[in-house]
Every structure is written in C-alpha cells, then in structure tokens.
Amino acid sequence: MASRQNQSKAWLYFSRKDYIGATCNTCKAYISTKGGTTSNMLKHLLTRHAINLRKCTVFDTLLGDGESHPWRSRSGANISASSALHVEDEDDDRQSNASSGTGYNGAEATVGSCRAPLASPLATPFIKAGTMKLTEARIDECHRAVTRFVVKGLHPLATVDAPEFREMIKTVNSKYHAPNRDALTNRLIPAWYGVEKSNLISDLKHVSKAAITADGWTSSSQDHYLTVTLHYVREGQKKDKVLKTMAVYESQTGTAVAEEMEGILEEFGVKEKVVAATVDDVAVKKLDIIKFPCFAHTLNLGAQRLYNCSTISKWTARVRSVIVWMRRSRMAKVVLKEKQQLFGLPQHMLLLDVRTRWNSLFLMIERFSEQFPAIQAAAIDPRLRKPMEKDKLDKISNQDLRKAEEFVLLMRMLYTSTLAVSSEKSPTCGQILPILLKLRKHYTKQADDSAFTRSIKENILNDLSNCYQDANIQAFLEEATVLDPRFKSNVDNTDIWDRVSAAAVAANTPAAAAEELSEWGETRRQAEKTVKVEEEDDYTPPMKQKKTALEELFEEEDSELLSVLQKPPVSIIQKVNQEVQLYRSLPPIPTKDSATLWWWMKRDTLPMMSALAEKYLCVQASSTPSERVFSTAGDTLSLERSRILPEKANMLIFLHKNT
C-alpha cells in the first residue's frame, strides 16, 4: 500500500521534518502538515515560489489561439469583458411577464385577444435551481474577464475583495460570484501566465532571427530587476515581447548578467536565434553576441556634456534661477498667466530641467524662449518686485533671449533624433548611421558662428565623433543601412554591397547542406570511377534505338528543347547578385513608410534578400523598449504594492505587456 507521502506531488518539493511538519527544499521554511493534509504545502509553493501543482483550467481555451483570439485585439477585449458578465435570464423574464399579464413578446394578453398567451413551462424546483446557476463555461469566461480587468488595468489585487467591486458584480449579474484575492493571485493569474507563456514559446519556434534589449531597474523596495525584451519580424510586422522581468540578488558583473540573460533566452528557446543586443550597460560585455550601445542614451550623454561647459552652465543657471522662483511663488503664477493672456501666448507652465532626464535642458530653454515676453513683463510687475527678489528678476535680458533662440536652433535636431530612435514604430539600427551623419554635419563649426554657438558645437561634436568605433559594430550598421530601403541611397561603398552579397549567400547555403552536398559529390565520383574501370574491361557498344516517325518529324524542336533543359542551373551566388542588382535599382521609399512591410511585399521578388533583411530589421536602435517596461513595473510595484513577490510581479508585467 502506497504511503500518503508518495501520493501528493507536493512532497517533490518538501522533506519530512517530523510527524506534524515538513521543510521546503528551496527556502528551508517549516510548514505544518498536522492532520496529514498538504494544503499548507501547496499554498506555500504558490505564494512563495509561484509553483502551481493544482491545475487551473479557466484559461485552457486560450491555448494555441495566437493572434486570432479576441483578447489579442482591442475591440475583442471590450466585447469579451462586456459579454462575459451579461447573462440573459429568459426564464425569469417569462415568469415575470406572465405574472404581470403580458406575453413573452411584450404585448398585453387580454381576454379578448385573438392571440393566445404563450404557455409557460412547469416551474418545478429542479427547473428553478437550474435557472439560478451559470454554466462552467460562462463562469470561466467571467473569471477571465475579471482577471484581465485587474491585470491590464494595473489595479491592486485587493480590488476583487473591495465591497464596491462586489456590489458592482452583484448588480451586473447576481448569479456570478467573483474570485477573491487568494484565488486571483494563486490560481487565475498563474494559470493565465502559463497559457500565454506556452503560446509565446510555440510562436517563437517559427522565428528565424531575433534581437533583444535589456536593462536593469531597482524598485522602491530596493529589489533589483533585469528585464529582457525580444524583438523579431513576423509577416511584415515588428513584434516586441517581454520575456522576463527577473529579480536578481547577485552582484551584476559581466559574467553574472550574461548567465542570467542566457538562462532567460534558453527558457524561451531563442538563444541560438538572437543576433544582437541593444543595451546601455557595459556589464553585458560577456554575452556572446554583438552588442550595440543604446543610441538614444549616447545622444543624451552628448547633450549632458553642456552641463560641464562653463559658458553654457553659467547662462543656464541664471535662467534656471528665474524659472525656479516663478514656479515656487503663488503670486508669480497668477501674474504670469495674466501676461500670457495679454501677449496672446499659450498658457504653458515653465519647465525645469533635471540632469538625468533626457532632453530636459532643451525643453526648459525652449519653453523659456516661448514665454520670454510674459516672463519679462512679469519681472517688472510691482506685485513681484520686492527688495529681496529685485536682483533675481533683473538678471534676464534680451541677450538671454538671443542665446535661448540660438540654443533651441542648435539643439532641436538632437532632440528630434532622440525622439526618432526612441519611437515604438520603427527604431531599427539601420537609421543610426544616417542620423549620425546628419548630426555631425549639423554640428560642424562655421566661420560666422558666435562664441556661444561654437562652445555648444564643440562639446557635442567631440562626443558624437567617438560613437560606434568598433569595427564589427560599424560593419553591422553599414549593412543594416543598405538593407533599409529608406536609407540605402546614402551608401555607395562597393565593399558594403559585397559584404551583403556574401552574407546572403551564406544565409542561403547552410554549412550542413554544403558539407552534405560535397560528400554526396565525392561518393558519386568514386562510384562513377569504379563503374568506368569495370566497363573498360568488358565494353559492348549499345544498340542504337530507332526513332519513331513523330520523333523524326520534330527532331529539330526536340534538340532545341534538350539544349535548354540541359543548361546548368543558376548558382546561389548568381541569384544573390541578381537580387542585389535589382534591389539597388529600385527607388528608395519615404522615411514615413515601414521598411519591414516593404520587404514583406518584396518577398517573392527578392526572396534571399528579404530573408537576410530580417536579421537587421529586428535589431533596435535604442534600449527604450526595456525602459518602457519599467514604467509598467513602477506601476505594478508601487509603494502601495511593494509587497508583491518578484515571481508575481514578473507574471503581471508579462501579461500586461504581451496580451
């Protein structure tokens, strides 16, 4: 007879301590098993280690649906959420209509009516009990809607236990009982996460090339997290999927980060498919793939060099002091609004820069230049000119306006470039070199530049000149640029096109296939040589077969046909060269068009080149996708929700970003 310990899967994770308790093999916690029950052990695995041994089938209907499921579209999500909580109580309506003297169609059932009233079914206790219950499918649908409401809306998990939420659910459908927090946290969310993760792993099996972005983040509870986001191209569309937001407790050295990221990639089966990583941290140098520094981060570092220039820092400090005072003074806000109305200026607030915030210096000076007439008029208003504030307000002058206009004119291109490489639509690495070329040309010093302008150009140009000096990174970016139909005309270097042709040939001639073809050819040559030696010993000339009358009649046509059929097939190198020449002859497309969609439309005309282009189109120009995840992570692990376990936080972020 099998012991009770061998019957429960929980004992795979626990060791018997004594008759009334067991020890967790992972965290060594002591769990009570008094009475022979394993419920406490199962709950510990769920809450502390996110291990669910009780299978939840609520989300099984989503398995393998992929993009076709209604939840994958915004409209479908609204339909699912609304229809899940709506139940038509036809039997109740019929009974209420019958008791009020109306038929089922809403018409009055009078004695003299020519239409007889509809016969109502016999109201037995069994029928009444059946009408008061929801089907299992409808209950699961309602559970999915509630879970999606909490996860996608970033609502606190305790929302489902709030009296107001319970009252709302009861009002919408009194037959449905919403799950409590324990069921939501330990059953529904892990089950949904397991289904979506399984679907993602299945989808990634069809991906040939991918790239990643990664970044680190520290929560308010001082837990450090590493997020890895996967980027790939599927049917002409760029896809972004958050793989994992993992809490790390070791020192983030190069070796540790590389092992953590490789473990995440292996977990989702894409380690061999990743061609590059875009990061802004030097700690990932140990990762065995090509690594790009975040271009947006590089541009921001160039802009921050201005803080170290004495000429610019003194001027910005004077402007900043006025803005700080006007933002802190209650009366200054009132006076500034009056002056804005007087001059017909937009009623915008003055902005204050933060050194660690991208482009904040440019935005502060741009707003200062826009509101300068109102600021200057407010500075001479008697309500603000107190003795202790007079010196501060007298500092601004028309000279400051001139410098502000020069600053905005110079820095706008850097600001626009940062927005371009940080966008969500098409921030591929193929646009890095064209943008860098325009920036270097823009910040080249001219003879008529003022001292203020020259100081700005020198600081930024020195920083931009040192970007992407690594030979491998430079070569990859050049190839990505020529394979981007928006910027291919910017490159005329023959060596780059030769490298692209060689890469296309290598991509379409796998090493295993080439080796197999070589072995087959050698075997065939040996066999032919053996047969030839044997035939030389005993050779008998074959009898010439007599042609039919039809063959003699069309002998010339057959000869021409055989000459065409016996032509050697075009080699892969020739096919690639033909596609490269055709691609170069095509006109470039506007920058507003999608490069991924263009290659998808050309997949039949340029099959080899389009397959190669996916390798470069999936690589991101900046690591901002991972930083956007941290915005969601900050809402998920806010001060009010700081006690959420890292495993649950990973599930919530994964579901919020990927569904």
C-alpha positions in Angstrom: 0.0 0.0 0.0 1.5 3.4 -1.1 2.1 5.9 1.7 0.4 9.2 1.8 3.7 11.0 1.3 4.1 9.3 -2.1 0.6 10.2 -3.3 1.0 14.0 -3.3 3.2 15.9 -5.8 4.0 18.4 -3.0 6.5 16.0 -1.5 8.7 16.6 -4.5 9.5 20.0 -3.0 9.4 19.1 0.7 11.2 16.8 3.1 9.6 15.3 6.1 10.8 17.0 9.3 8.6 15.3 11.9 5.1 13.9 12.1 3.4 17.3 12.0 5.7 19.3 9.7 7.9 19.4 6.6 10.8 21.6 5.4 10.8 23.3 2.0 13.7 22.1 -0.1 14.1 25.6 -1.7 13.8 28.1 1.2 14.1 25.7 4.2 10.8 27.0 5.6 9.0 24.8 8.1 5.4 24.1 7.1 2.8 22.5 9.3 1.2 19.2 8.0 -0.9 18.5 11.1 -3.7 16.1 10.3 -1.9 14.7 7.2 -3.0 17.5 4.9 -0.8 19.0 2.2 -2.8 22.2 1.7 -0.3 24.4 3.5 2.5 23.0 1.5 0.7 23.7 -1.8 -0.2 27.2 -0.7 3.5 27.8 0.3 4.6 26.7 -3.2 2.2 29.1 -4.8 2.7 32.2 -2.7 6.5 31.9 -2.2 7.8 30.1 -5.3 5.0 30.6 -7.9 4.7 26.8 -8.3 1.2 25.7 -9.0 0.5 22.0 -8.6 -3.3 22.4 -8.8 -4.0 22.8 -12.4 -6.4 25.7 -13.3 -8.4 25.1 -16.5 -10.0 28.5 -16.7 -7.6 29.8 -19.4 -7.2 26.5 -21.3 -9.4 27.8 -24.1 -6.7 30.3 -25.0 -4.1 27.7 -25.7 -2.8 27.9 -29.3 -5.2 30.6 -30.4 -2.4 33.1 -31.0 -3.3 36.3 -32.7 -6.8 35.1 -33.7 -8.2 35.2 -30.1 -10.5 38.2 -29.4 -8.3 39.2 -26.5 -5.5 40.0 -29.0 -7.5 42.9 -30.3 -8.7 46.0 -28.5 -12.3 45.6 -29.8 -12.3 41.9 -28.9 -11.2 42.7 -25.4 -14.1 45.0 -24.9 -16.5 42.5 -26.3 -15.2 39.7 -24.1 -15.3 41.8 -21.0 -18.8 43.0 -21.6 -20.4 39.8 -22.8 -18.8 37.8 -20.0 -20.8 39.4 -17.3 -24.1 39.6 -19.3 -26.5 36.7 -18.9 -29.9 36.6 -20.4 -32.4 35.4 -17.8 -35.0 34.3 -20.3 -36.9 32.0 -17.8 -37.0 34.8 -15.2 -38.3 37.2 -17.9 -41.0 34.8 -18.9 -42.2 34.3 -15.4 -42.2 38.0 -14.6 -44.1 38.7 -17.8 -46.6 36.0 -17.1 -47.3 37.3 -13.6 -47.8 40.9 -14.9 -50.3 39.8 -17.6 -48.0 40.2 -20.6 -46.9 37.7 -23.2 -43.3 36.8 -23.9 -43.2 39.3 -26.8 -44.2 42.2 -24.5 -47.8 42.5 -25.8 -50.7 42.5 -23.4 -52.6 39.2 -23.1 -56.2 40.3 -22.7 -59.2 38.0 -22.6 -60.5 39.2 -25.9 -57.1 39.0 -27.7 -57.0 36.9 -30.8 -53.5 35.6 -29.9 -53.4 33.1 -27.1 -50.7 33.7 -24.5 -47.6 31.5 -24.6 -47.6 28.5 -22.4 -45.1 28.7 -19.6 -43.2 25.6 -18.6 -44.0 23.8 -15.4 -42.0 25.6 -12.7 -40.6 22.7 -10.8 -37.9 23.1 -8.0 -35.4 21.5 -10.4 -36.0 24.0 -13.2 -35.8 26.9 -10.8 -32.5 25.6 -9.4 -31.1 25.2 -12.9 -32.0 28.8 -13.9 -30.2 30.1 -10.8 -26.8 28.6 -11.9 -24.3 29.6 -14.5 -22.6 27.0 -16.7 -19.0 26.2 -16.2 -18.1 27.8 -19.5 -19.8 31.1 -18.5 -18.2 31.1 -15.1 -14.7 30.6 -16.7 -15.5 33.4 -19.1 -16.4 35.7 -16.2 -13.3 34.7 -14.4 -11.1 35.6 -17.4 -12.8 39.0 -17.7 -12.2 39.8 -14.1 -8.6 38.7 -14.3 -8.0 40.7 -17.4 -9.6 43.8 -15.8 -7.2 43.6 -12.8 -4.0 42.8 -14.8 -4.4 45.1 -17.8 -5.7 47.9 -15.7 -2.9 47.6 -13.2 -5.5 47.6 -10.4 -4.5 46.4 -6.9 -5.1 42.7 -6.4 -7.2 43.6 -3.4 -9.8 45.2 -5.8 -11.7 41.9 -6.1 -12.2 41.9 -2.3 -13.4 45.5 -2.2 -17.1 45.9 -1.2 -17.8 48.3 -4.0 -16.4 45.8 -6.6 -18.5 43.0 -5.1 -21.6 45.2 -5.2 -21.0 46.1 -8.9 -20.6 42.4 -9.9 -23.8 41.6 -8.0 -25.7 44.4 -9.7 -24.5 43.3 -13.2 -25.1 39.6 -12.6 -26.3 38.3 -9.2 -25.6 34.7 -10.3 -21.9 35.3 -10.7 -19.5 35.2 -7.7 -16.2 36.9 -8.5 -13.0 35.2 -7.3 -11.3 36.5 -4.1 -7.8 37.8 -3.9 -6.3 34.4 -2.9 -7.9 32.7 -6.0 -6.9 35.6 -8.3 -3.3 35.6 -7.1 -2.6 31.9 -6.7 -4.8 30.3 -9.3 -6.1 32.6 -12.1 -3.1 34.8 -12.8 -0.5 31.8 -12.7 -2.8 29.8 -15.0 -3.2 32.7 -17.5 0.6 33.3 -17.3 1.3 29.6 -18.0 -1.0 29.6 -21.1 0.4 32.8 -22.6 3.9 31.7 -22.0 3.3 28.4 -23.7 1.7 30.2 -26.6 4.7 32.6 -26.9 7.2 29.7 -26.9 5.2 28.0 -29.6 5.1 31.2 -31.7 8.8 31.8 -31.3 9.6 28.4 -32.8 8.6 29.9 -36.2 11.0 32.8 -35.8 14.4 32.6 -37.6 16.2 35.7 -36.3 15.6 38.0 -33.3 17.3 40.6 -31.2 17.0 41.7 -27.6 17.0 44.8 -25.5 17.9 44.6 -21.8 18.1 46.9 -18.9 18.2 46.9 -15.1 15.8 48.6 -12.6 15.5 49.0 -8.9 12.1 49.0 -7.2 11.0 51.2 -4.3 11.7 48.2 -2.0 15.3 48.1 -3.3 14.9 44.9 -5.3 16.9 44.9 -8.4 15.3 43.6 -11.6 16.6 42.6 -15.0 14.2 42.8 -18.0 14.8 41.2 -21.4 12.6 42.1 -24.3 12.7 40.2 -27.6 12.2 41.8 -31.0 11.5 40.0 -34.2 9.8 40.4 -37.6 6.7 38.4 -38.5 4.8 38.8 -41.7 6.0 42.3 -42.3 5.3 43.5 -38.8 7.7 44.2 -35.9 6.9 42.2 -32.8 8.0 43.1 -29.3 7.6 40.6 -26.4 8.7 40.9 -22.8 10.3 37.6 -22.0 11.0 38.1 -18.3 11.4 40.6 -15.5 13.6 38.7 -13.1 14.7 39.8 -9.6 18.5 39.4 -9.2 20.3 39.3 -5.9 23.9 38.8 -7.1 26.4 41.4 -7.9 25.7 42.5 -11.5 29.1 41.7 -13.0 29.6 40.8 -16.7 29.6 37.1 -16.1 26.5 37.2 -13.8 24.5 39.3 -16.2 25.5 37.1 -19.2 24.5 33.9 -17.4 21.1 35.4 -16.3 20.3 36.6 -19.8 21.4 33.3 -21.4 19.2 31.5 -19.0 16.2 33.6 -20.0 16.9 33.0 -23.7 17.2 29.3 -23.2 13.9 29.2 -21.2 12.1 30.6 -24.3 14.1 28.6 -26.8 15.6 31.6 -28.7 19.2 31.6 -27.6 20.5 30.4 -31.0 18.3 32.9 -32.8 19.4 36.1 -31.2 21.8 38.0 -33.4 22.4 41.2 -31.4 21.6 43.0 -28.1 20.9 46.7 -27.6 21.9 47.9 -24.1 23.1 50.9 -22.3 25.1 49.0 -19.7 28.7 47.8 -20.1 28.1 44.9 -17.8 26.8 42.7 -20.7 30.2 42.5 -22.5 30.4 38.8 -21.6 27.3 38.0 -23.7 28.4 36.0 -26.7 26.6 38.1 -29.3 27.2 41.5 -30.9 26.2 44.3 -28.6 25.1 47.8 -29.5 25.2 50.8 -27.2 21.8 52.5 -26.9 21.8 55.3 -29.4 19.3 57.4 -27.5 21.5 57.1 -24.4 24.5 58.1 -26.5 22.8 61.2 -27.7 21.7 62.1 -24.2 25.3 61.8 -22.9 26.3 64.3 -25.7 23.6 66.7 -24.5 24.7 66.4 -20.9 28.2 67.5 -21.9 26.8 71.0 -22.0 26.4 71.0 -18.2 30.2 70.8 -17.9 30.8 73.8 -20.2 31.3 76.9 -18.0 29.9 79.3 -20.6 26.7 77.4 -21.0 26.3 76.3 -17.4 26.5 79.9 -16.1 23.9 81.1 -18.5 21.6 78.2 -17.9 22.0 78.7 -14.1 20.8 82.3 -14.5 17.7 81.2 -16.5 17.1 78.3 -14.1 17.0 80.6 -11.0 14.3 82.7 -12.5 12.2 79.7 -13.5 12.6 78.1 -10.1 11.4 81.3 -8.3 8.4 81.7 -10.6 7.4 78.1 -10.1 7.5 78.4 -6.4 5.8 81.7 -6.0 2.0 81.6 -5.9 1.7 85.2 -7.0 4.2 84.7 -9.8 1.9 82.0 -11.3 -1.1 84.4 -11.3 0.9 87.3 -12.8 2.5 85.1 -15.5 -1.0 83.8 -16.5 -2.2 87.4 -16.9 0.8 88.3 -19.0 0.3 85.2 -21.2 -3.2 86.3 -21.9 -2.1 89.9 -22.6 0.5 88.8 -25.2 -1.6 86.0 -26.7 0.8 83.3 -25.7 0.0 79.7 -25.0 -0.8 79.2 -21.3 2.0 76.8 -20.7 3.8 76.3 -17.4 7.5 76.9 -17.2 9.6 73.8 -17.2 12.6 72.9 -15.1 15.4 70.7 -16.2 16.6 67.6 -14.5 20.1 66.5 -15.4 19.2 62.8 -15.5 16.1 63.3 -17.6 16.6 63.2 -21.4 16.2 66.5 -23.3 15.0 68.3 -20.2 17.6 71.2 -20.7 16.3 71.7 -24.3 12.7 71.7 -23.2 13.4 74.2 -20.4 15.1 76.6 -22.7 12.5 76.1 -25.5 9.7 77.0 -23.1 11.7 79.9 -21.7 12.1 81.3 -25.3 8.4 80.8 -26.0 7.3 82.6 -22.8 10.1 85.2 -22.7 7.7 88.2 -23.3 5.4 87.1 -20.5 8.4 86.4 -18.2 10.0 89.8 -18.8 6.6 91.6 -18.3 6.0 89.6 -15.1 9.5 90.5 -13.9 8.7 94.3 -13.9 5.2 93.8 -12.3 5.0 95.7 -9.0 3.4 92.7 -7.3 6.6 90.7 -7.7 9.3 93.3 -7.4 10.1 93.1 -3.7 13.5 94.1 -2.5 14.8 90.6 -1.9 13.6 89.5 -5.4 14.6 92.5 -7.5 18.1 91.3 -8.2 17.0 87.9 -9.3 14.3 89.3 -11.7 16.7 91.9 -13.2 19.1 89.2 -14.4 17.1 88.3 -17.5 17.5 90.4 -20.6 17.2 90.4 -24.4 20.7 88.9 -24.5 19.3 85.8 -22.8 16.5 85.6 -25.4 19.1 85.7 -28.2 21.1 82.9 -26.6 18.0 80.9 -26.0 17.0 81.1 -29.6 20.5 80.0 -30.7 20.4 77.1 -28.2 16.9 75.9 -29.4 18.0 76.2 -33.1 21.1 74.1 -32.4 19.7 71.5 -30.1 16.4 70.8 -31.9 18.0 68.3 -34.2 19.5 66.4 -31.3 16.1 66.4 -29.6 14.3 65.2 -32.8 16.9 62.5 -33.3 16.3 61.2 -29.8 12.6 61.0 -30.4 13.2 59.2 -33.7 15.3 56.4 -32.2 13.1 56.1 -29.2 9.8 55.7 -31.0 7.8 52.5 -31.0 7.1 52.2 -34.7 10.4 51.6 -36.5 13.5 52.4 -34.4 15.8 49.9 -36.2 19.6 50.1 -36.2 19.6 50.9 -39.9 18.8 54.5 -39.2 21.7 55.1 -36.8 24.4 56.0 -39.4 22.2 58.3 -41.5 21.1 60.2 -38.3 24.7 60.3 -37.1 25.8 61.7 -40.4 23.2 64.5 -40.3 24.2 65.4 -36.7 27.9 65.6 -37.5 27.2 67.8 -40.4 24.8 70.0 -38.3 27.4 70.5 -35.5 30.4 71.2 -37.8 31.7 74.7 -36.9 31.2 77.5 -39.3 33.3 80.7 -39.7 30.4 83.0 -38.7 29.5 81.1 -35.5 29.4 83.1 -32.3 31.4 82.0 -29.3 28.3 80.7 -27.6 27.4 78.6 -30.7 31.0 77.3 -31.1 31.1 76.1 -27.5 27.9 74.1 -28.0 29.1 72.5 -31.2 32.5 71.6 -29.8 31.1 69.7 -26.8 28.5 67.7 -28.8 30.7 67.0 -31.9 33.5 65.7 -29.7 31.1 63.2 -28.2 29.5 62.2 -31.5 32.9 61.6 -33.1 33.6 58.7 -30.8 30.4 56.8 -31.4 30.4 53.2 -32.8 34.2 53.0 -33.5 34.3 49.2 -33.1 34.9 47.6 -36.5 32.3 44.8 -36.1 29.6 47.2 -34.9 30.5 49.7 -37.8 30.3 46.9 -40.4 26.9 45.6 -39.0 25.5 49.2 -39.0 26.6 49.7 -42.6 25.0 46.5 -43.8 21.8 47.4 -41.9 21.7 50.8 -43.5 22.0 49.4 -47.1 19.2 46.9 -46.3 16.9 49.6 -45.1 15.1 50.8 -48.3 14.6 54.2 -46.7 18.4 54.9 -46.4 20.1 52.6 -49.0 20.9 55.6 -51.3 23.1 57.1 -48.6 25.7 54.3 -49.1 27.7 53.9 -52.3 30.6 51.9 -50.9 31.1 48.8 -53.1 32.7 46.8 -50.2 29.5 47.1 -48.2 27.4 45.7 -51.0 29.9 42.8 -51.4 29.6 42.0 -47.7 25.8 42.0 -48.1 26.0 39.6 -51.1 28.3 37.3 -49.2 26.0 37.3 -46.1 23.0 36.5 -48.4 24.9 33.6 -49.9 26.0 32.3 -46.5 22.4 32.6 -45.2 21.0 30.6 -48.1 23.8 28.0 -48.1 23.8 26.3 -44.7 27.1 24.7 -43.7 25.5 21.3 -43.2 23.9 21.3 -46.6 27.2 22.4 -48.3 29.1 19.6 -46.4 26.4 17.0 -47.4 26.5 18.1 -51.0 30.3 17.9 -51.0 30.2 14.3 -49.5 27.5 13.3 -52.0 29.6 14.6 -54.9 32.7 12.8 -53.7 30.8 9.5 -53.3 29.3 9.9 -56.7 32.7 10.5 -58.3 34.1 7.4 -56.6 31.2 5.3 -57.8 31.5 6.6 -61.4 35.2 5.9 -61.4 34.6 2.3 -60.2 31.9 1.7 -62.8 34.2 3.2 -65.5 37.0 0.8 -64.7 34.7 -2.2 -64.7 33.2 -1.2 -68.1 36.6 -0.8 -69.7 37.3 -4.5 -69.1 34.1 -5.7 -70.9 32.7 -2.9 -73.1 29.9 -3.6 -75.5 28.6 -0.7 -77.6 24.9 -0.2 -77.0 22.5 -0.7 -79.9 21.2 2.5 -81.5 17.4 2.8 -80.8 15.4 3.6 -83.9 13.4 6.8 -83.8 9.7 6.9 -84.4 8.1 8.7 -87.2 7.0 11.5 -84.9 10.5 11.9 -83.4 12.0 12.2 -86.9 9.4 14.8 -87.8 10.1 17.0 -84.8 13.8 16.2 -84.4 15.0 19.9 -84.6 12.4 21.0 -82.0 13.4 18.3 -79.6 17.1 19.2 -80.0 16.4 22.8 -79.0 14.3 21.7 -76.1 17.1 19.4 -74.8 19.7 22.1 -75.1 17.5 24.4 -72.9 16.8 21.7 -70.3 20.5 20.7 -70.1 21.7 24.1 -69.2 23.3 24.2 -65.7 21.1 25.7 -63.0 21.8 29.2 -61.9 24.0 29.1 -58.8 23.1 30.7 -55.5 25.8 33.3 -56.0 24.3 34.3 -59.3 20.8 34.5 -57.8 22.0 36.7 -55.0 23.9 39.0 -57.4 20.8 39.4 -59.5 18.7 40.2 -56.4 21.3 42.8 -55.2 21.3 44.5 -58.6 17.5 44.6 -58.7 17.3 45.9 -55.1 19.9 48.7 -55.9 17.9 49.7 -59.0 14.7 50.2 -57.1 14.0 53.7 -55.8 14.2 54.4 -52.1 11.0 54.7 -50.1 9.9 57.7 -47.9 11.0 57.6 -44.3 7.4 57.5 -43.1 6.9 54.1 -44.8 7.7 50.8 -42.9 10.8 49.0 -44.0 9.6 45.7 -42.6 6.3 45.9 -44.6 8.3 46.9 -47.8 10.4 43.7 -47.5 7.4 41.6 -46.8 5.8 42.9 -50.0 9.0 42.1 -51.9 9.5 38.6 -50.5 8.5 36.9 -53.8 10.7 39.2 -56.0 13.7 39.3 -53.6 13.4 36.1 -51.5 17.0 35.8 -50.5 17.5 39.5 -49.7 14.2 39.7 -47.7 15.3 36.7 -45.6 18.6 38.4 -44.9 16.9 41.8 -44.1 15.0 40.3 -41.2 18.3 39.8 -39.4 19.0 43.6 -39.4 15.4 44.9 -39.1 14.8 43.2 -35.8 17.8 45.0 -34.1 16.7 48.1 -32.2 18.5 51.5 -32.3 17.9 52.1 -28.6 17.0 50.2 -25.4 13.9 52.3 -24.7 11.6 49.2 -25.1 13.0 47.8 -21.9 12.8 51.1 -20.2 9.1 51.4 -21.1 8.6 48.1 -19.3 10.0 49.7 -16.2 7.2 52.3 -16.4 4.8 49.4 -16.1 6.9 47.8 -13.5 6.9 51.0 -11.4 3.1 51.0 -11.5 3.0 47.3 -10.7 5.5 47.6 -7.8 4.4 51.0 -6.4 4.7 52.0 -2.8 1.2 50.7 -2.1 2.0 47.3 -3.8 5.6 46.9 -2.7 4.9 43.5 -1.0 4.1 41.8 -4.3 6.6 38.9 -4.7 9.1 39.1 -7.6 7.5 36.0 -9.2 4.1 37.6 -9.2 5.5 40.8 -10.5 7.0 39.0 -13.4 3.6 37.4 -14.2 1.8 40.7 -14.0 4.3 42.6 -16.2 4.4 39.7 -18.8 0.6 39.6 -19.1 0.2 43.4 -19.2 2.8 43.9 -22.0 2.2 40.7 -24.1 -1.6 40.3 -24.2 
